[in-house]
Amino acid sequence: EHHATPLNQAPSQSVFLAALTQRTQRLRLCPLVYLLPVHHPMRLAEEICMLDHLSNGRFEFGVGRGASPYELQSLGMPPDRAQAAYVEAYDILQKYFAPDLLDHEGEFWPIRDTPVTMKPLQRPHPPMWYAAATADSVAWPARQGMNILCGGPVAQVGALSERYRAEATQAREEGNTKARPDALIGVSRFVVVADTDAQALALAEQAWPRFYDNFYKLWRKHGTEPARLKLATDFAGMLATGQGVAGSPQTVADALGRQARDGRLNYLVGQFMFGDLPHEAALHSVGLFASDVM
């Protein structure tokens, strides 16, 4: 979910995914992530229920605070209040999925004696995801039983994975039944598969500058740089950190296999379409991944 930026053209994930529910039958659908500070949590909970039914129980969802202060500001949320709003919104979501009557006293969204008339198909709610950026950020989702998605260099991802499993195991031993040491620990990677290594690398290098410029556009407009969100200026740099993978099916399978083993990862979110990668090339990449990598 992005706003006021050309980084993507789907600011409303619910609208986009509602369309996909009617065009797919097996694919699981998941927004990564809903920016909780800019959504009314009760309205969002109702949309989640709708999407779960429209997809016949194929819906999952991720939650986050929002990494860009400028995107939060574009929707009227002061960045310094976003964390408090996130915590309150998450609390309301959990309350919504539990009783038949919602009552909440809070700073941002007071809700009093309100009937909960919609329930999700998956009970108590669809699987939840959390976007984790640092090892210190995984303790909370581990104790909530959430799946996590991480990015960044290979070494950083490994530290996140180890910390998550340790926190979840400890919470389980303390009697927390929500914690799941076997939860999905996913990694997000930019992936290009082609018939040869040379073709894949050429496509990735060509597409990357547009994505890179769009990613940093709002930050540059305000004369700043993100503190944690660092990307290489070219795709060769992304390959070096493991954040990008490009090559023939065998090359990609070997690279992702190493990352999965080293980081104890059990889920991949592949970004197969980025920048100005030609649509035909992205479709060919996905096809090769499905037939020869998976």
ZADO-1210 file (C-alpha; in nm, 4 decimals, padded with zeros to 6 digits):
<atoms>
<atom x="00.0000" y="00.0000" z="00.0000" code="GLU" pos="1"/>
<atom x="00.1564" y="00.3252" z="-00.1161" code="HIS" pos="2"/>
<atom x="00.0185" y="00.6763" z="-00.1531" code="HIS" pos="3"/>
<atom x="00.1327" y="00.9919" z="-00.3338" code="ALA" pos="4"/>
<atom x="00.4086" y="00.8004" z="-00.5098" code="THR" pos="5"/>
<atom x="00.4490" y="00.6224" z="-00.8458" code="PRO" pos="6"/>
<atom x="00.5988" y="00.3244" z="-00.6616" code="LEU" pos="7"/>
<atom x="00.2819" y="00.1363" z="-00.7465" code="ASN" pos="8"/>
<atom x="-00.0618" y="00.2110" z="-00.8836" code="GLN" pos="9"/>
<atom x="-00.2727" y="00.0107" z="-00.6375" code="ALA" pos="10"/>
<atom x="-00.3191" y="00.2386" z="-00.3338" code="PRO" pos="11"/>
<atom x="-00.6349" y="00.0452" z="-00.2414" code="SER" pos="12"/>
<atom x="-00.5300" y="-00.3147" z="-00.1979" code="GLN" pos="13"/>
<atom x="-00.8840" y="-00.4229" z="-00.1159" code="SER" pos="14"/>
<atom x="-01.0177" y="-00.2997" z="-00.4509" code="VAL" pos="15"/>
<atom x="-00.7414" y="-00.4757" z="-00.6431" code="PHE" pos="16"/>
<atom x="-00.7739" y="-00.8019" z="-00.4508" code="LEU" pos="17"/>
<atom x="-01.1535" y="-00.8017" z="-00.4767" code="ALA" pos="18"/>
<atom x="-01.1090" y="-00.8086" z="-00.8539" code="ALA" pos="19"/>
<atom x="-00.8635" y="-01.0970" z="-00.8218" code="LEU" pos="20"/>
<atom x="-01.1057" y="-01.3017" z="-00.6118" code="THR" pos="21"/>
<atom x="-01.3312" y="-01.3204" z="-00.9183" code="GLN" pos="22"/>
<atom x="-01.0488" y="-01.4113" z="-01.1574" code="ARG" pos="23"/>
<atom x="-00.8690" y="-01.6812" z="-00.9577" code="THR" pos="24"/>
<atom x="-00.9650" y="-02.0081" z="-00.7934" code="GLN" pos="25"/>
<atom x="-00.6621" y="-02.1444" z="-00.6049" code="ARG" pos="26"/>
<atom x="-00.4282" y="-01.8494" z="-00.5533" code="LEU" pos="27"/>
<atom x="-00.4131" y="-01.7193" z="-00.1965" code="ARG" pos="28"/>
<atom x="-00.4428" y="-01.3414" z="-00.1760" code="LEU" pos="29"/>
<atom x="-00.2626" y="-01.1201" z="00.0728" code="CYS" pos="30"/>
<atom x="-00.2051" y="-00.7438" z="00.1014" code="PRO" pos="31"/>
<atom x="00.1414" y="-00.6769" z="00.2416" code="LEU" pos="32"/>
<atom x="00.0626" y="-00.4630" z="00.4221" code="VAL" pos="33"/>
<atom x="-00.2430" y="-00.2652" z="00.5252" code="TYR" pos="34"/>
<atom x="-00.1154" y="00.0600" z="00.6781" code="LEU" pos="35"/>
<atom x="-00.3223" y="00.0527" z="00.9958" code="LEU" pos="36"/>
<atom x="-00.2744" y="00.4190" z="01.0998" code="PRO" pos="37"/>
<atom x="-00.4600" y="00.5421" z="00.7889" code="VAL" pos="38"/>
<atom x="-00.7538" y="00.2970" z="00.8012" code="HIS" pos="39"/>
<atom x="-01.0562" y="00.3056" z="01.0274" code="HIS" pos="40"/>
<atom x="-01.0046" y="-00.0347" z="01.1909" code="PRO" pos="41"/>
<atom x="-01.3707" y="-00.1347" z="01.2003" code="MET" pos="42"/>
<atom x="-01.4193" y="-00.0503" z="00.8337" code="ARG" pos="43"/>
<atom x="-01.1008" y="-00.2416" z="00.7532" code="LEU" pos="44"/>
<atom x="-01.2174" y="-00.5453" z="00.9528" code="ALA" pos="45"/>
<atom x="-01.5423" y="-00.5486" z="00.7557" code="GLU" pos="46"/>
<atom x="-01.3490" y="-00.5340" z="00.4271" code="GLU" pos="47"/>
<atom x="-01.1301" y="-00.8224" z="00.5421" code="ILE" pos="48"/>
<atom x="-01.4428" y="-01.0275" z="00.6112" code="CYS" pos="49"/>
<atom x="-01.5820" y="-00.9431" z="00.2672" code="MET" pos="50"/>
<atom x="-01.2587" y="-01.0423" z="00.0936" code="LEU" pos="51"/>
<atom x="-01.2382" y="-01.3674" z="00.2877" code="ASP" pos="52"/>
<atom x="-01.5864" y="-01.4633" z="00.1673" code="HIS" pos="53"/>
<atom x="-01.5338" y="-01.3366" z="-00.1889" code="LEU" pos="54"/>
<atom x="-01.2221" y="-01.5532" z="-00.2124" code="SER" pos="55"/>
<atom x="-01.3891" y="-01.8541" z="-00.0462" code="ASN" pos="56"/>
<atom x="-01.1379" y="-01.8534" z="00.2380" code="GLY" pos="57"/>
<atom x="-00.8240" y="-01.7775" z="00.0346" code="ARG" pos="58"/>
<atom x="-00.7513" y="-01.4429" z="00.1996" code="PHE" pos="59"/>
<atom x="-00.4660" y="-01.3497" z="00.4337" code="GLU" pos="60"/>
<atom x="-00.3536" y="-01.0031" z="00.5380" code="PHE" pos="61"/>
<atom x="-00.0512" y="-00.8175" z="00.6647" code="GLY" pos="62"/>
<atom x="-00.0428" y="-00.5159" z="00.8948" code="VAL" pos="63"/>
<atom x="00.2128" y="-00.2420" z="00.9369" code="GLY" pos="64"/>
<atom x="00.2724" y="00.1099" z="01.0629" code="ARG" pos="65"/>
<atom x="00.4085" y="00.2592" z="00.7418" code="GLY" pos="66"/>
<atom x="00.7732" y="00.3210" z="00.6594" code="ALA" pos="67"/>
<atom x="00.7394" y="00.6551" z="00.4815" code="SER" pos="68"/>
<atom x="00.6448" y="00.9590" z="00.6926" code="PRO" pos="69"/>
<atom x="00.5522" y="01.1447" z="00.3742" code="TYR" pos="70"/>
<atom x="00.2940" y="00.8872" z="00.2699" code="GLU" pos="71"/>
<atom x="00.1398" y="00.8996" z="00.6170" code="LEU" pos="72"/>
<atom x="00.1281" y="01.2794" z="00.5993" code="GLN" pos="73"/>
<atom x="-00.0451" y="01.2650" z="00.2605" code="SER" pos="74"/>
<atom x="-00.3436" y="01.1024" z="00.4333" code="LEU" pos="75"/>
<atom x="-00.3410" y="01.3294" z="00.7363" code="GLY" pos="76"/>
<atom x="-00.1600" y="01.1027" z="00.9823" code="MET" pos="77"/>
<atom x="00.1219" y="01.2778" z="01.1737" code="PRO" pos="78"/>
<atom x="00.4225" y="01.0420" z="01.1578" code="PRO" pos="79"/>
<atom x="00.4952" y="01.0885" z="01.5278" code="ASP" pos="80"/>
<atom x="00.1454" y="00.9576" z="01.6101" code="ARG" pos="81"/>
<atom x="00.1537" y="00.6630" z="01.3710" code="ALA" pos="82"/>
<atom x="00.2871" y="00.4076" z="01.6188" code="GLN" pos="83"/>
<atom x="00.0168" y="00.4861" z="01.8742" code="ALA" pos="84"/>
<atom x="-00.2483" y="00.4721" z="01.6018" code="ALA" pos="85"/>
<atom x="-00.1105" y="00.1397" z="01.4804" code="TYR" pos="86"/>
<atom x="-00.1279" y="-00.0152" z="01.8276" code="VAL" pos="87"/>
<atom x="-00.4843" y="00.1038" z="01.8786" code="GLU" pos="88"/>
<atom x="-00.5992" y="-00.0108" z="01.5347" code="ALA" pos="89"/>
<atom x="-00.4506" y="-00.3562" z="01.5889" code="TYR" pos="90"/>
<atom x="-00.6244" y="-00.3812" z="01.9257" code="ASP" pos="91"/>
<atom x="-00.9585" y="-00.2964" z="01.7632" code="ILE" pos="92"/>
<atom x="-00.9042" y="-00.5562" z="01.4901" code="LEU" pos="93"/>
<atom x="-00.8463" y="-00.8253" z="01.7517" code="GLN" pos="94"/>
<atom x="-01.1581" y="-00.7193" z="01.9398" code="LYS" pos="95"/>
<atom x="-01.3622" y="-00.7212" z="01.6187" code="TYR" pos="96"/>
<atom x="-01.2765" y="-01.0833" z="01.5420" code="PHE" pos="97"/>
<atom x="-01.3695" y="-01.2027" z="01.8915" code="ALA" pos="98"/>
<atom x="-01.7151" y="-01.0943" z="02.0232" code="PRO" pos="99"/>
<atom x="-02.0469" y="-01.0028" z="01.8658" code="ASP" pos="100"/>
<atom x="-02.0358" y="-00.6541" z="02.0154" code="LEU" pos="101"/>
<atom x="-01.7477" y="-00.4114" z="01.9784" code="LEU" pos="102"/>
<atom x="-01.6663" y="-00.1636" z="02.2519" code="ASP" pos="103"/>
<atom x="-01.3419" y="00.0335" z="02.2515" code="HIS" pos="104"/>
<atom x="-01.2229" y="00.3460" z="02.4266" code="GLU" pos="105"/>
<atom x="-00.9247" y="00.5009" z="02.2549" code="GLY" pos="106"/>
<atom x="-00.7553" y="00.8160" z="02.1365" code="GLU" pos="107"/>
<atom x="-00.8118" y="00.7713" z="01.7651" code="PHE" pos="108"/>
<atom x="-01.1200" y="00.5525" z="01.7151" code="TRP" pos="109"/>
<atom x="-01.3651" y="00.5345" z="02.0064" code="PRO" pos="110"/>
<atom x="-01.6262" y="00.2692" z="01.9247" code="ILE" pos="111"/>
<atom x="-01.9159" y="00.2153" z="02.1613" code="ARG" pos="112"/>
<atom x="-02.1631" y="-00.0705" z="02.1825" code="ASP" pos="113"/>
<atom x="-02.1420" y="-00.1480" z="01.8103" code="THR" pos="114"/>
<atom x="-02.2784" y="-00.4780" z="01.6719" code="PRO" pos="115"/>
<atom x="-02.0328" y="-00.6946" z="01.4785" code="VAL" pos="116"/>
<atom x="-02.2505" y="-00.8133" z="01.1912" code="THR" pos="117"/>
<atom x="-01.9832" y="-00.9591" z="00.9621" code="MET" pos="118"/>
<atom x="-01.7561" y="-01.2536" z="01.0364" code="LYS" pos="119"/>
<atom x="-01.4735" y="-01.3944" z="00.8243" code="PRO" pos="120"/>
<atom x="-01.5009" y="-01.7367" z="00.6647" code="LEU" pos="121"/>
<atom x="-01.1738" y="-01.8475" z="00.8273" code="GLN" pos="122"/>
<atom x="-01.2043" y="-01.8494" z="01.2054" code="ARG" pos="123"/>
<atom x="-01.1147" y="-01.6755" z="01.4208" code="PRO" pos="124"/>
<atom x="-00.9718" y="-01.4653" z="01.1362" code="HIS" pos="125"/>
<atom x="-00.7607" y="-01.5077" z="00.8204" code="PRO" pos="126"/>
<atom x="-00.3873" y="-01.5727" z="00.8715" code="PRO" pos="127"/>
<atom x="-00.1961" y="-01.2566" z="00.9584" code="MET" pos="128"/>
<atom x="00.1430" y="-01.1287" z="00.8447" code="TRP" pos="129"/>
<atom x="00.3817" y="-00.8691" z="00.9830" code="TYR" pos="130"/>
<atom x="00.6572" y="-00.6928" z="00.7883" code="ALA" pos="131"/>
<atom x="00.9702" y="-00.7078" z="01.0055" code="ALA" pos="132"/>
<atom x="01.2737" y="-00.4901" z="00.9385" code="ALA" pos="133"/>
<atom x="01.5026" y="-00.5651" z="01.2344" code="THR" pos="134"/>
<atom x="01.5653" y="-00.8544" z="01.4728" code="ALA" pos="135"/>
<atom x="01.4293" y="-00.6463" z="01.7611" code="ASP" pos="136"/>
<atom x="01.0984" y="-00.6005" z="01.5778" code="SER" pos="137"/>
<atom x="01.0033" y="-00.9700" z="01.5679" code="VAL" pos="138"/>
<atom x="00.9349" y="-01.0321" z="01.9388" code="ALA" pos="139"/>
<atom x="00.5849" y="-00.8851" z="01.9223" code="TRP" pos="140"/>
<atom x="00.4630" y="-01.0699" z="01.6086" code="PRO" pos="141"/>
<atom x="00.6190" y="-01.3926" z="01.7391" code="ALA" pos="142"/>
<atom x="00.4064" y="-01.3678" z="02.0530" code="ARG" pos="143"/>
<atom x="00.0984" y="-01.2823" z="01.8454" code="GLN" pos="144"/>
<atom x="00.1395" y="-01.5930" z="01.6298" code="GLY" pos="145"/>
<atom x="00.1801" y="-01.3930" z="01.3100" code="MET" pos="146"/>
<atom x="00.3715" y="-01.5010" z="01.0041" code="ASN" pos="147"/>
<atom x="00.6483" y="-01.2550" z="00.9175" code="ILE" pos="148"/>
<atom x="00.7925" y="-01.1179" z="00.5961" code="LEU" pos="149"/>
<atom x="01.1398" y="-00.9698" z="00.5866" code="CYS" pos="150"/>
<atom x="01.3736" y="-00.8252" z="00.3265" code="GLY" pos="151"/>
<atom x="01.7229" y="-00.6865" z="00.3402" code="GLY" pos="152"/>
<atom x="02.0598" y="-00.8596" z="00.3038" code="PRO" pos="153"/>
<atom x="02.0977" y="-01.2323" z="00.3631" code="VAL" pos="154"/>
<atom x="02.2745" y="-01.1978" z="00.6993" code="ALA" pos="155"/>
<atom x="02.0046" y="-00.9644" z="00.8322" code="GLN" pos="156"/>
<atom x="01.7281" y="-01.2027" z="00.7265" code="VAL" pos="157"/>
<atom x="01.8996" y="-01.4917" z="00.9040" code="GLY" pos="158"/>
<atom x="01.9143" y="-01.2938" z="01.2279" code="ALA" pos="159"/>
<atom x="01.5436" y="-01.2103" z="01.1992" code="LEU" pos="160"/>
<atom x="01.4536" y="-01.5748" z="01.1460" code="SER" pos="161"/>
<atom x="01.6578" y="-01.6983" z="01.4420" code="GLU" pos="162"/>
<atom x="01.5181" y="-01.4317" z="01.6736" code="ARG" pos="163"/>
<atom x="01.1603" y="-01.5037" z="01.5686" code="TYR" pos="164"/>
<atom x="01.1892" y="-01.8771" z="01.6375" code="ARG" pos="165"/>
<atom x="01.3564" y="-01.8145" z="01.9726" code="ALA" pos="166"/>
<atom x="01.0871" y="-01.5666" z="02.0803" code="GLU" pos="167"/>
<atom x="00.8034" y="-01.7926" z="01.9635" code="ALA" pos="168"/>
<atom x="00.9522" y="-02.0971" z="02.1369" code="THR" pos="169"/>
<atom x="00.9983" y="-01.9073" z="02.4626" code="GLN" pos="170"/>
<atom x="00.6449" y="-01.7685" z="02.4471" code="ALA" pos="171"/>
<atom x="00.5066" y="-02.1160" z="02.3861" code="ARG" pos="172"/>
<atom x="00.6974" y="-02.2534" z="02.6844" code="GLU" pos="173"/>
<atom x="00.5476" y="-01.9734" z="02.8954" code="GLU" pos="174"/>
<atom x="00.1971" y="-02.0885" z="02.8038" code="GLY" pos="175"/>
<atom x="00.1227" y="-01.8524" z="02.5156" code="ASN" pos="176"/>
<atom x="-00.0916" y="-02.0687" z="02.2886" code="THR" pos="177"/>
<atom x="-00.0940" y="-01.8106" z="02.0081" code="LYS" pos="178"/>
<atom x="00.2828" y="-01.8322" z="01.9519" code="ALA" pos="179"/>
<atom x="00.3861" y="-02.0665" z="01.6694" code="ARG" pos="180"/>
<atom x="00.7542" y="-02.1619" z="01.6320" code="PRO" pos="181"/>
<atom x="00.6569" y="-02.3241" z="01.2990" code="ASP" pos="182"/>
<atom x="00.4998" y="-02.0054" z="01.1567" code="ALA" pos="183"/>
<atom x="00.5808" y="-01.8949" z="00.8041" code="LEU" pos="184"/>
<atom x="00.8974" y="-01.6870" z="00.7855" code="ILE" pos="185"/>
<atom x="00.9021" y="-01.5309" z="00.4428" code="GLY" pos="186"/>
<atom x="01.1568" y="-01.3318" z="00.2504" code="VAL" pos="187"/>
<atom x="01.0858" y="-01.0777" z="-00.0224" code="SER" pos="188"/>
<atom x="01.3164" y="-01.0913" z="-00.3232" code="ARG" pos="189"/>
<atom x="01.3283" y="-00.9284" z="-00.6661" code="PHE" pos="190"/>
<atom x="01.3361" y="-01.2233" z="-00.9058" code="VAL" pos="191"/>
<atom x="01.4041" y="-01.2441" z="-01.2786" code="VAL" pos="192"/>
<atom x="01.4231" y="-01.5834" z="-01.4490" code="VAL" pos="193"/>
<atom x="01.5164" y="-01.6142" z="-01.8164" code="ALA" pos="194"/>
<atom x="01.6507" y="-01.8814" z="-02.0475" code="ASP" pos="195"/>
<atom x="02.0096" y="-01.7817" z="-01.9705" code="THR" pos="196"/>
<atom x="02.1924" y="-01.5962" z="-01.6955" code="ASP" pos="197"/>
<atom x="02.2940" y="-01.3223" z="-01.9377" code="ALA" pos="198"/>
<atom x="01.9366" y="-01.2577" z="-02.0516" code="GLN" pos="199"/>
<atom x="01.8041" y="-01.2420" z="-01.6951" code="ALA" pos="200"/>
<atom x="02.0781" y="-01.0068" z="-01.5776" code="LEU" pos="201"/>
<atom x="02.0240" y="-00.7742" z="-01.8738" code="ALA" pos="202"/>
<atom x="01.6497" y="-00.7562" z="-01.8064" code="LEU" pos="203"/>
<atom x="01.6998" y="-00.6903" z="-01.4351" code="ALA" pos="204"/>
<atom x="01.9606" y="-00.4182" z="-01.4908" code="GLU" pos="205"/>
<atom x="01.7360" y="-00.2477" z="-01.7445" code="GLN" pos="206"/>
<atom x="01.4289" y="-00.2491" z="-01.5179" code="ALA" pos="207"/>
<atom x="01.5926" y="-00.1530" z="-01.1882" code="TRP" pos="208"/>
<atom x="01.6597" y="00.2233" z="-01.2343" code="PRO" pos="209"/>
<atom x="01.2886" y="00.3022" z="-01.2758" code="ARG" pos="210"/>
<atom x="01.1974" y="00.1136" z="-00.9583" code="PHE" pos="211"/>
<atom x="01.4863" y="00.2698" z="-00.7668" code="TYR" pos="212"/>
<atom x="01.3847" y="00.6225" z="-00.8704" code="ASP" pos="213"/>
<atom x="01.0204" y="00.5620" z="-00.7791" code="ASN" pos="214"/>
<atom x="01.1181" y="00.4105" z="-00.4436" code="PHE" pos="215"/>
<atom x="01.3142" y="00.7179" z="-00.3367" code="TYR" pos="216"/>
<atom x="01.1034" y="00.9836" z="-00.5120" code="LYS" pos="217"/>
<atom x="00.9181" y="01.1179" z="-00.2072" code="LEU" pos="218"/>
<atom x="01.2313" y="01.1119" z="00.0082" code="TRP" pos="219"/>
<atom x="01.4246" y="01.3108" z="-00.2502" code="ARG" pos="220"/>
<atom x="01.1398" y="01.5583" z="-00.2880" code="LYS" pos="221"/>
<atom x="01.1825" y="01.6384" z="00.0810" code="HIS" pos="222"/>
<atom x="01.5620" y="01.6320" z="00.0697" code="GLY" pos="223"/>
<atom x="01.5989" y="01.3326" z="00.3011" code="THR" pos="224"/>
<atom x="01.6980" y="00.9668" z="00.2947" code="GLU" pos="225"/>
<atom x="01.5264" y="00.6760" z="00.4734" code="PRO" pos="226"/>
<atom x="01.7124" y="00.5596" z="00.7816" code="ALA" pos="227"/>
<atom x="01.6546" y="00.1854" z="00.7334" code="ARG" pos="228"/>
<atom x="01.5253" y="00.1288" z="00.3804" code="LEU" pos="229"/>
<atom x="01.8437" y="00.0989" z="00.1789" code="LYS" pos="230"/>
<atom x="01.8559" y="-00.0338" z="-00.1763" code="LEU" pos="231"/>
<atom x="02.1512" y="-00.0652" z="-00.4122" code="ALA" pos="232"/>
<atom x="02.1627" y="00.1802" z="-00.7013" code="THR" pos="233"/>
<atom x="02.1967" y="-00.1010" z="-00.9567" code="ASP" pos="234"/>
<atom x="02.0816" y="-00.4607" z="-00.9748" code="PHE" pos="235"/>
<atom x="02.4378" y="-00.5875" z="-00.9436" code="ALA" pos="236"/>
<atom x="02.4349" y="-00.4433" z="-00.5931" code="GLY" pos="237"/>
<atom x="02.1059" y="-00.6189" z="-00.5201" code="MET" pos="238"/>
<atom x="02.2591" y="-00.9474" z="-00.6332" code="LEU" pos="239"/>
<atom x="02.5557" y="-00.8917" z="-00.4028" code="ALA" pos="240"/>
<atom x="02.3334" y="-00.8585" z="-00.0943" code="THR" pos="241"/>
<atom x="02.0963" y="-01.1366" z="-00.1981" code="GLY" pos="242"/>
<atom x="01.8014" y="-00.8983" z="-00.2229" code="GLN" pos="243"/>
<atom x="01.7875" y="-00.9611" z="-00.5957" code="GLY" pos="244"/>
<atom x="01.8105" y="-01.2930" z="-00.7783" code="VAL" pos="245"/>
<atom x="01.8452" y="-01.3221" z="-01.1557" code="ALA" pos="246"/>
<atom x="01.9497" y="-01.6007" z="-01.3879" code="GLY" pos="247"/>
<atom x="01.8516" y="-01.9236" z="-01.5545" code="SER" pos="248"/>
<atom x="01.6119" y="-02.1541" z="-01.3671" code="PRO" pos="249"/>
<atom x="01.9028" y="-02.3525" z="-01.2225" code="GLN" pos="250"/>
<atom x="02.0897" y="-02.0401" z="-01.1115" code="THR" pos="251"/>
<atom x="01.7802" y="-01.8987" z="-00.9421" code="VAL" pos="252"/>
<atom x="01.6934" y="-02.2310" z="-00.7771" code="ALA" pos="253"/>
<atom x="02.0461" y="-02.2628" z="-00.6373" code="ASP" pos="254"/>
<atom x="02.0530" y="-01.9038" z="-00.5076" code="ALA" pos="255"/>
<atom x="01.7126" y="-01.9183" z="-00.3403" code="LEU" pos="256"/>
<atom x="01.7831" y="-02.2647" z="-00.2017" code="GLY" pos="257"/>
<atom x="02.0972" y="-02.1371" z="-00.0305" code="ARG" pos="258"/>
<atom x="01.9096" y="-01.8438" z="00.1178" code="GLN" pos="259"/>
<atom x="01.6307" y="-02.0689" z="00.2449" code="ALA" pos="260"/>
<atom x="01.8759" y="-02.3073" z="00.4110" code="ARG" pos="261"/>
<atom x="02.1042" y="-02.0419" z="00.5570" code="ASP" pos="262"/>
<atom x="01.8180" y="-01.8282" z="00.6877" code="GLY" pos="263"/>
<atom x="01.5860" y="-02.1140" z="00.7886" code="ARG" pos="264"/>
<atom x="01.3183" y="-01.9603" z="00.5684" code="LEU" pos="265"/>
<atom x="01.0061" y="-02.1425" z="00.4574" code="ASN" pos="266"/>
<atom x="00.8282" y="-01.8906" z="00.2337" code="TYR" pos="267"/>
<atom x="00.9209" y="-01.6722" z="-00.0633" code="LEU" pos="268"/>
<atom x="00.7475" y="-01.3579" z="-00.1831" code="VAL" pos="269"/>
<atom x="00.8869" y="-01.3040" z="-00.5301" code="GLY" pos="270"/>
<atom x="00.8626" y="-00.9606" z="-00.6879" code="GLN" pos="271"/>
<atom x="00.8588" y="-01.0646" z="-01.0525" code="PHE" pos="272"/>
<atom x="00.7371" y="-00.7327" z="-01.1943" code="MET" pos="273"/>
<atom x="00.9250" y="-00.4163" z="-01.1017" code="PHE" pos="274"/>
<atom x="01.0416" y="-00.0961" z="-01.2627" code="GLY" pos="275"/>
<atom x="00.9887" y="-00.1024" z="-01.6370" code="ASP" pos="276"/>
<atom x="01.0431" y="-00.4747" z="-01.6843" code="LEU" pos="277"/>
<atom x="00.8470" y="-00.5695" z="-01.9997" code="PRO" pos="278"/>
<atom x="00.5231" y="-00.7497" z="-01.9228" code="HIS" pos="279"/>
<atom x="00.6088" y="-01.0349" z="-02.1583" code="GLU" pos="280"/>
<atom x="00.9443" y="-01.0846" z="-01.9850" code="ALA" pos="281"/>
<atom x="00.7754" y="-01.0932" z="-01.6433" code="ALA" pos="282"/>
<atom x="00.5241" y="-01.3535" z="-01.7621" code="LEU" pos="283"/>
<atom x="00.8052" y="-01.5662" z="-01.9061" code="HIS" pos="284"/>
<atom x="00.9937" y="-01.5312" z="-01.5775" code="SER" pos="285"/>
<atom x="00.6950" y="-01.6467" z="-01.3722" code="VAL" pos="286"/>
<atom x="00.6358" y="-01.9366" z="-01.6106" code="GLY" pos="287"/>
<atom x="00.9958" y="-02.0564" z="-01.5855" code="LEU" pos="288"/>
<atom x="00.9855" y="-02.0199" z="-01.2075" code="PHE" pos="289"/>
<atom x="00.6712" y="-02.2333" z="-01.1836" code="ALA" pos="290"/>
<atom x="00.7902" y="-02.5035" z="-01.4219" code="SER" pos="291"/>
<atom x="01.1644" y="-02.5253" z="-01.3537" code="ASP" pos="292"/>
<atom x="01.2429" y="-02.3600" z="-01.0179" code="VAL" pos="293"/>
<atom x="00.9609" y="-02.4663" z="-00.7867" code="MET" pos="294"/>
</atoms>
